[in-house]
């Protein structure tokens, strides 16, 4: 170790002078790969950690692997684990002895790396910016040359057909010149970004793999800046910018027109309460859109589950018969038993019909548009024929308050603020969906099948069962949402009319692509809040309900158009 200290001290003096000279503009610094001092720091730190913290990590990983190894008998495994644990104890002792020296050398080496980075990143930026300026000049000269040559050529032509060909060739040449210029700019920005990436990776290595929030934040910012393109930004965020502007205008206009302030806690909670049940429908449709499909049966599923829930939770004898069977009275059952029965039957019925549509899609390759349209018609006919369109009546008041009521939070700004209980199950559904999409094998398979079913099949994924699983999952969401929908209004065969369109629109606005394999749970969540907020704002301002469909239609059209443009650009 003393040898390393002497060598570091010897080179450090020269490198410090070199950095000072470069900072004064009298020279240049070497890159991280060419620097002479950083390798010495790495070797010295590795010597300090080799028998301490690195040995602890190595032995811990070996123990974890040994516990999973079924090829070793239990006695040998136990003995080897005990030996490794003894090795960890010895390594911890070494780590404690070297801790102070490790921290001091790490601090010193990272400080040097930061000083080197500051100069090197600036040096690279200056060099690359010079290249960008030269490339811009060459591009302008090239464009002028192409236009001048094309103008002379066109002026010498008399045939209309030849003139059109010349114009086409001019446009092609200009396009090629711009692409070359953009490629050169991208290469320069990539070099500037890589200089900082090298700095971050060097620091992480010196800290033995530990990251710093500040470095990560700056790295993310530089990635965004160097990869930013205005056209791409507006393509991906233009719709959201327009929607934000719309909401801002509503917030400003509402008080001026005497409709009150939209941004109050009661209004926000009411909006979220309205979005809570629709969140389930959007999450259900989202998994189908992720498979490049859709679902037209959502509204009928809502009616099916809500009617079932209303029948079971109605106080006293029901006023509705189904297929001339009934009426029923479930009040003899315990409250929680009735709730469990209503939820279970709602989920079962919705899942059954969703599973039916999924079977025809997975087995016979029928597009979900057709298979779910068929189940929509089947459910619609059964419900109207079975109930004659009669509402099932209200839910027991005590049960309704227990699930769909509100908690009183207190008085804020002279207004009584209450918190809707329906928001809680929606938040739980969002978390579960995020977990399924991102942390399970089934979630990864959903993306794979949605993006390219042929490739997924070749890689060993069962496209049939993934498709069936997606439809079943959607049915569970619909069943839960329909159960909660019954707590908001008296259910009938017409409940949920048009909900499928709102759910589909919310997913598309949230960035879940109709082309499959692209999208996130947060997209569906944002889409639901946007569409619910749109309806709430327009209603709050007194805009006719029929005109609200016009706004929704334009938003949906723009969202799908942007999705198509992004898809075509990637091809």
C-alpha positions in Angstrom: 0.0 0.0 0.0 2.9 2.4 0.8 4.2 1.9 -2.8 0.8 3.1 -4.2 0.7 6.1 -1.8 4.1 7.2 -3.0 3.3 6.7 -6.7 -0.1 8.5 -6.3 1.6 11.4 -4.5 4.3 11.7 -7.2 1.9 11.7 -10.1 -0.8 13.8 -8.3 1.5 16.8 -8.1 2.1 16.7 -11.9 -1.6 16.2 -12.6 -2.7 19.0 -10.3 -0.4 21.4 -12.1 -1.8 20.1 -15.4 -5.3 20.7 -14.3 -4.4 24.2 -13.1 -2.8 25.0 -16.5 -5.8 23.7 -18.4 -8.2 25.8 -16.2 -6.1 28.9 -17.1 -6.6 28.0 -20.8 -3.0 27.0 -21.4 -3.4 23.4 -22.2 -5.8 20.4 -22.5 -6.5 17.5 -20.1 -6.6 13.9 -21.1 -9.7 11.8 -21.2 -10.7 9.5 -18.3 -9.3 6.5 -20.3 -6.0 8.2 -20.9 -5.5 9.8 -17.5 -2.5 8.3 -15.5 -3.7 9.0 -12.0 -7.2 7.5 -12.0 -5.9 3.9 -12.6 -3.6 4.3 -9.6 -6.6 5.3 -7.5 -8.5 2.3 -8.7 -5.7 -0.1 -7.9 -5.1 1.4 -4.5 -8.8 1.3 -3.6 -9.1 -2.3 -4.9 -6.2 -3.3 -2.6 -8.0 -1.7 0.3 -11.3 -3.4 -0.4 -10.1 -6.8 -1.8 -10.0 -8.6 1.6 -12.7 -6.4 3.2 -15.9 -5.1 1.6 -15.3 -6.9 -1.7 -14.7 -10.2 0.0 -17.9 -9.7 2.1 -19.9 -9.1 -1.1 -18.3 -12.1 -2.9 -19.0 -14.5 0.0 -22.5 -13.2 0.5 -23.3 -13.9 -3.2 -21.7 -17.4 -2.9 -23.9 -18.2 0.1 -27.0 -17.1 -1.8 -26.1 -19.2 -4.8 -25.2 -22.2 -2.6 -28.6 -22.1 -0.9 -30.3 -22.4 -4.3 -28.0 -25.2 -5.5 -29.9 -28.5 -5.4 -26.9 -30.5 -6.7 -25.1 -30.4 -3.4 -26.1 -32.5 -0.4 -27.4 -30.8 2.7 -24.3 -31.6 4.9 -21.8 -30.3 2.4 -23.9 -27.2 1.9 -24.2 -26.5 5.6 -20.4 -26.9 6.1 -19.5 -24.7 3.2 -21.9 -22.0 4.3 -20.4 -22.0 7.8 -16.9 -21.7 6.3 -18.1 -18.7 4.2 -19.8 -17.1 7.2 -16.5 -17.4 9.1 -14.8 -15.8 6.1 -17.3 -12.9 6.2 -16.5 -12.4 9.9 -12.8 -12.1 9.1 -13.5 -9.9 6.1 -15.6 -7.5 8.2 -12.7 -7.1 10.6 -10.4 -6.2 7.6 -13.1 -3.8 6.4 -13.3 -2.1 9.8 -9.5 -1.7 9.9 -9.4 -0.2 6.4 -12.6 1.9 6.6 -11.1 5.2 7.5 -8.3 4.9 4.9 -10.9 3.7 2.3 -13.1 6.8 2.9 -10.2 9.2 2.8 -8.9 7.8 -0.5 -12.3 7.6 -2.0 -13.0 11.2 -1.2 -9.6 12.2 -2.6 -10.0 10.2 -5.8 -13.6 11.4 -6.4 -12.5 15.0 -5.8 -9.8 14.6 -8.5 -12.3 12.9 -10.8 -14.7 15.9 -10.4 -11.9 18.4 -11.1 -10.8 16.5 -14.2 -14.4 16.1 -15.4 -15.2 19.8 -15.1 -12.3 20.6 -17.5 -12.7 17.6 -19.8 -16.5 17.9 -20.2 -16.0 21.6 -21.1 -13.1 20.8 -23.4 -15.2 18.2 -25.3 -18.2 20.6 -25.4 -16.0 23.4 -27.0 -14.6 20.9 -29.6 -18.0 19.5 -30.5 -19.7 22.9 -30.6 -17.0 24.0 -33.1 -17.9 20.9 -35.2 -21.6 21.8 -35.0 -20.9 25.3 -36.2 -18.8 24.0 -39.1 -21.5 21.5 -39.9 -24.1 24.2 -39.9 -22.0 26.3 -42.3 -21.4 23.4 -44.6 -25.1 22.6 -44.5 -26.1 26.2 -45.5 -23.6 26.1 -48.3 -24.8 22.8 -49.5 -28.5 23.9 -49.5 -27.5 27.1 -51.4 -25.6 25.0 -53.9 -28.5 22.5 -54.4 -31.1 25.3 -54.8 -28.9 27.3 -57.2 -28.1 24.2 -59.4 -31.7 23.1 -59.4 -33.0 26.6 -60.3 -30.6 26.8 -63.3 -31.6 23.3 -64.4 -35.3 24.0 -64.1 -34.9 27.2 -66.1 -33.3 25.3 -68.9 -36.1 22.8 -69.2 -39.2 23.1 -71.2 -41.0 19.8 -70.6 -43.4 19.8 -67.7 -42.5 16.2 -66.9 -38.7 17.0 -66.8 -39.4 20.0 -64.5 -41.3 17.8 -62.1 -38.5 15.3 -62.0 -36.0 18.1 -61.4 -38.1 19.5 -58.5 -38.4 16.0 -57.0 -34.6 15.5 -57.2 -34.1 18.9 -55.6 -36.4 18.0 -52.7 -34.6 14.6 -52.3 -31.1 16.3 -52.3 -32.3 18.8 -49.7 -33.7 16.0 -47.6 -30.5 14.1 -47.8 -28.4 17.2 -46.9 -30.6 17.8 -43.8 -30.4 14.2 -42.7 -26.6 14.3 -42.9 -26.6 17.6 -41.0 -28.8 16.1 -38.3 -26.7 13.0 -38.1 -23.6 15.2 -37.5 -25.4 17.2 -34.8 -26.5 14.0 -33.1 -22.9 12.6 -33.2 -21.6 15.8 -31.6 -24.3 15.7 -28.8 -23.6 12.1 -28.2 -19.9 12.9 -27.7 -20.7 15.6 -25.2 -23.1 13.3 -23.3 -20.6 10.5 -23.3 -18.0 12.7 -21.6 -20.3 13.2 -18.6 -21.3 9.5 -18.6 -17.7 8.6 -18.4 -17.4 10.9 -15.4 -20.4 9.4 -13.6 -19.2 5.8 -14.3 -15.7 6.6 -13.0 -17.1 8.1 -9.8 -19.4 5.1 -9.2 -16.4 2.8 -9.7 -14.3 4.8 -7.2 -17.2 4.6 -4.7 -17.4 0.8 -5.2 -20.6 1.0 -7.2 -22.4 3.5 -5.0 -24.5 6.2 -6.8 -25.3 9.8 -5.9 -28.7 11.4 -6.4 -27.1 14.6 -7.6 -25.0 12.9 -10.3 -28.0 10.9 -11.5 -30.2 14.0 -11.7 -27.6 15.9 -13.7 -27.1 12.9 -16.0 -30.8 12.6 -16.7 -30.9 16.4 -17.4 -28.0 16.1 -19.9 -29.6 13.1 -21.6 -32.8 15.1 -22.0 -31.0 18.2 -23.3 -28.7 16.4 -25.7 -31.5 14.2 -27.1 -34.1 17.0 -27.2 -35.8 17.7 -30.5 -38.6 20.2 -30.7 -40.6 18.2 -33.3 -40.3 15.1 -31.1 -41.3 17.0 -28.0 -44.5 18.4 -29.6 -45.3 15.0 -31.1 -45.2 13.4 -27.7 -46.5 16.2 -25.6 -48.5 18.5 -27.9 -51.9 17.0 -26.9 -51.1 17.3 -23.2 -50.0 20.9 -23.6 -53.3 21.7 -25.3 -55.2 20.0 -22.6 -53.3 21.8 -19.9 -54.1 25.1 -21.6 -57.7 24.1 -21.8 -57.9 23.4 -18.0 -56.0 26.6 -17.2 -58.6 28.6 -19.3 -61.4 26.8 -17.4 -59.9 27.7 -14.0 -59.7 31.3 -15.1 -63.1 31.5 -16.8 -65.1 29.7 -14.1 -64.9 32.5 -11.4 -65.4 35.3 -14.1 -68.6 33.7 -15.3 -70.0 33.3 -11.7 -69.6 29.5 -11.6 -67.2 29.6 -8.7 -63.7 28.3 -8.2 -62.9 24.9 -9.8 -59.7 24.4 -7.8 -61.2 23.7 -4.4 -60.8 20.6 -2.3 -64.5 19.6 -2.6 -64.4 19.9 -6.4 -61.1 18.0 -6.7 -62.4 15.2 -4.5 -65.6 15.0 -6.4 -63.6 14.8 -9.7 -61.5 12.0 -8.3 -64.6 10.2 -7.0 -66.1 10.3 -10.5 -62.8 9.0 -11.9 -62.5 6.2 -9.3 -64.9 3.6 -10.9 -63.9 4.5 -14.4 -60.3 3.8 -13.5 -61.2 0.1 -13.3 -62.7 0.1 -16.8 -59.7 1.9 -18.3 -57.3 -0.5 -16.6 -59.2 -3.4 -18.1 -59.4 -1.9 -21.6 -55.7 -1.0 -21.3 -54.5 -4.6 -21.2 -56.5 -5.4 -24.3 -55.2 -2.3 -26.2 -51.7 -3.4 -25.1 -52.4 -6.5 -27.3 -53.4 -4.3 -30.2 -57.0 -4.9 -29.4 -60.0 -3.2 -27.8 -63.2 -3.9 -25.9 -66.7 -2.7 -26.9 -68.5 -4.7 -24.1 -67.3 -2.5 -21.1 -70.6 -0.6 -20.7 -72.7 -3.8 -20.8 -70.3 -5.4 -18.3 -70.8 -2.5 -16.0 -74.6 -2.9 -16.2 -74.3 -6.6 -15.6 -72.2 -6.3 -12.5 -74.1 -3.3 -11.2 -77.5 -4.9 -11.5 -76.2 -8.1 -9.8 -74.8 -5.9 -6.9 -78.0 -3.9 -6.7 -80.1 -7.0 -6.4 -78.0 -8.6 -3.7 -77.6 -5.4 -1.6 -81.1 -4.0 -2.0 -82.9 -3.4 1.4 -85.8 -5.8 1.6 -87.5 -7.6 -1.3 -86.3 -6.7 -4.7 -88.6 -4.9 -7.1 -87.0 -6.6 -10.2 -87.5 -10.1 -11.5 -85.0 -11.7 -13.9 -86.4 -14.0 -16.5 -89.6 -14.1 -14.4 -87.6 -15.5 -11.5 -87.7 -13.7 -8.2 -88.0 -11.2 -6.6 -85.4 -12.0 -4.0 -84.6 -10.9 -0.5 -81.0 -11.2 0.7 -81.3 -9.2 3.9 -81.2 -12.4 6.0 -77.5 -12.8 5.1 -74.8 -11.0 7.1 -73.7 -7.6 5.6 -70.2 -8.8 4.8 -71.5 -12.0 3.4 -73.8 -10.0 1.0 -70.9 -7.8 0.0 -68.6 -10.7 -0.7 -71.4 -12.5 -2.7 -72.1 -9.3 -4.7 -68.4 -8.7 -5.5 -67.7 -12.4 -6.3 -70.7 -12.8 -8.6 -70.0 -9.5 -10.4 -66.4 -10.5 -11.0 -67.5 -14.1 -12.1 -70.1 -12.9 -14.6 -67.9 -10.2 -16.1 -64.9 -12.6 -16.3 -67.0 -15.3 -17.9 -68.2 -13.1 -20.7 -64.7 -11.5 -21.2 -63.3 -15.0 -21.2 -65.8 -16.0 -23.9 -64.7 -13.1 -26.1 -61.0 -13.9 -25.3 -61.5 -17.6 -26.4 -62.7 -16.6 -29.9 -59.9 -14.1 -30.2 -57.2 -16.4 -29.1 -58.4 -19.6 -30.8 -59.8 -18.3 -34.1 -57.9 -15.0 -34.4 -61.1 -13.0 -34.4 -60.3 -9.3 -33.8 -61.4 -8.2 -30.3 -63.5 -5.5 -31.9 -65.8 -8.3 -33.2 -65.6 -10.7 -30.3 -66.3 -8.0 -27.7 -69.0 -6.5 -29.9 -70.7 -9.9 -29.9 -70.6 -10.2 -26.1 -71.8 -6.7 -25.8 -74.9 -7.6 -27.8 -75.4 -10.8 -25.9 -75.3 -9.1 -22.5 -77.4 -6.2 -23.7 -80.2 -8.5 -24.9 -80.1 -10.7 -21.7 -80.3 -7.7 -19.4 -83.1 -5.9 -21.2 -85.1 -9.0 -21.8 -84.5 -10.3 -18.3 -85.2 -7.1 -16.4 -87.4 -5.2 -18.9 -85.1 -2.3 -18.3 -86.4 -1.7 -14.8 -83.9 -0.2 -12.3 -83.0 -2.5 -9.4 -83.5 0.3 -6.8 -81.2 1.7 -4.2 -78.6 -0.1 -2.1 -79.1 -0.5 1.6 -78.2 2.9 3.0 -75.8 1.5 5.7 -73.9 -0.6 3.1 -73.8 2.3 0.6 -72.3 4.6 3.2 -69.8 1.9 4.3 -68.4 1.5 0.8 -69.4 4.5 -1.3 -69.8 7.1 1.4 -67.4 9.8 2.5 -65.2 10.6 5.5 -65.6 14.1 7.0 -62.2 15.8 7.1 -63.3 19.2 8.5 -64.0 22.7 7.3 -61.5 24.4 5.0 -62.0 27.9 3.7 -65.6 27.9 5.0 -66.4 24.7 3.1 -67.0 21.3 4.5 -64.5 18.9 3.1 -65.3 15.2 2.8 -63.1 12.4 1.4 -64.8 9.9 -1.0 -64.2 6.3 0.1 -64.3 5.0 -3.6 -60.9 6.6 -4.2 -59.3 4.0 -2.0 -60.1 0.9 -4.1 -59.1 2.8 -7.2 -55.7 3.5 -5.7 -55.3 -0.1 -4.8 -56.2 -1.2 -8.3 -53.6 1.2 -9.8 -50.9 -0.3 -7.5 -51.9 -3.9 -8.3 -51.9 -3.1 -12.0 -48.5 -1.5 -11.9 -47.2 -4.6 -10.1 -48.7 -7.0 -12.6 -47.4 -5.0 -15.6 -43.9 -4.4 -14.4 -43.0 -7.0 -11.8 -44.5 -10.3 -13.1 -43.7 -12.7 -15.9 -47.3 -12.4 -17.1 -46.8 -8.6 -17.4 -43.6 -9.0 -19.5 -45.4 -11.6 -21.6 -48.3 -9.1 -22.2 -45.8 -6.6 -23.7 -44.1 -9.3 -25.7 -47.3 -10.7 -27.3 -48.7 -7.2 -27.8 -45.5 -6.0 -29.5 -44.9 -9.0 -31.8 -47.0 -12.2 -31.2 -45.0 -14.2 -33.7 -41.7 -13.4 -32.1 -43.2 -14.1 -28.6 -44.4 -17.5 -29.8 -41.0 -18.4 -31.2 -39.4 -17.4 -27.8 -41.6 -20.0 -26.0 -44.5 -17.7 -24.8 -48.0 -19.2 -25.2 -49.8 -16.5 -27.1 -53.1 -18.3 -26.6 -52.9 -18.4 -22.8 -51.5 -14.9 -22.5 -54.4 -13.6 -24.6 -56.9 -15.6 -22.4 -55.2 -14.3 -19.3 -55.5 -10.7 -20.6 -59.2 -11.1 -21.2 -59.7 -12.7 -17.8 -57.8 -9.9 -16.1 -59.9 -7.3 -17.9 -63.1 -9.1 -16.7 -61.9 -8.9 -13.1 -61.4 -5.2 -13.5 -64.8 -4.8 -15.0 -66.4 -6.8 -12.2 -64.8 -4.8 -9.5 -65.7 -1.5 -11.2 -69.3 -2.6 -11.8 -69.6 -3.6 -8.2 -68.5 -0.1 -7.1 -70.6 1.6 -9.8 -73.8 0.3 -8.0 -72.9 2.5 -5.0 -73.1 5.6 -7.2 -76.5 5.3 -8.8 -79.5 2.9 -9.2 -78.4 0.3 -11.6 -80.4 -0.7 -14.7 -79.8 -2.4 -18.1 -78.8 1.1 -19.4 -76.1 1.7 -16.8 -72.6 2.2 -18.2 -73.9 3.4 -21.6 -70.9 4.7 -23.5 -68.3 3.9 -20.8 -66.3 1.7 -23.2 -65.7 4.7 -25.4 -64.5 6.9 -22.5 -62.2 4.0 -21.3 -60.7 3.5 -24.8 -60.2 7.2 -25.2 -58.6 7.6 -21.8 -56.1 4.8 -22.6 -55.2 6.3 -26.0 -54.8 9.8 -24.6 -52.6 8.3 -21.9 -50.2 6.9 -24.5 -51.2 3.3 -24.7 -50.7 2.5 -28.4 -53.3 0.8 -30.6 -50.4 -0.8 -32.4 -49.7 -2.9 -29.3 -46.8 -3.5 -26.9 -46.5 0.2 -25.9 -47.9 1.9 -22.8 -47.8 2.2 -19.1 -50.3 2.0 -16.2 -49.7 5.7 -15.4 -50.9 6.5 -19.0 -54.3 4.9 -18.3 -54.5 6.8 -15.0 -53.6 10.1 -16.5 -56.1 9.5 -19.4 -58.9 8.8 -17.0 -58.2 11.9 -14.9 -58.0 14.0 -18.1 -61.3 12.8 -19.5 -63.1 12.9 -16.2 -61.7 16.4 -15.6 -62.8 17.5 -19.1 -66.4 16.4 -18.5 -66.4 17.9 -15.0 -65.0 21.3 -16.1 -67.4 21.5 -19.1 -70.4 20.6 -16.8 -69.2 23.1 -14.2 -69.1 25.8 -16.8 -72.7 24.9 -18.0 -71.6 23.6 -21.4 -74.4 21.4 -23.0 -73.8 17.7 -22.6 -74.1 17.1 -26.3 -71.3 19.6 -27.0 -69.1 17.7 -24.6 -69.0 14.8 -27.0 -67.6 17.2 -29.7 -64.7 18.0 -27.4 -64.1 14.4 -26.5 -64.2 13.4 -30.2 -61.6 15.9 -31.2 -59.3 14.9 -28.4 -59.6 11.2 -29.3 -59.0 11.9 -33.0 -55.9 14.0 -32.3 -54.6 11.3 -29.8 -55.0 8.5 -32.3 -53.4 10.6 -35.1 -50.4 11.4 -33.0 -50.1 7.7 -32.0 -50.2 6.7 -35.7 -47.6 9.3 -36.6 -45.2 8.1 -33.9 -45.7 4.5 -35.0 -44.9 5.4 -38.6 -41.8 7.3 -37.6 -40.5 4.2 -35.7 -41.0 1.9 -38.7 
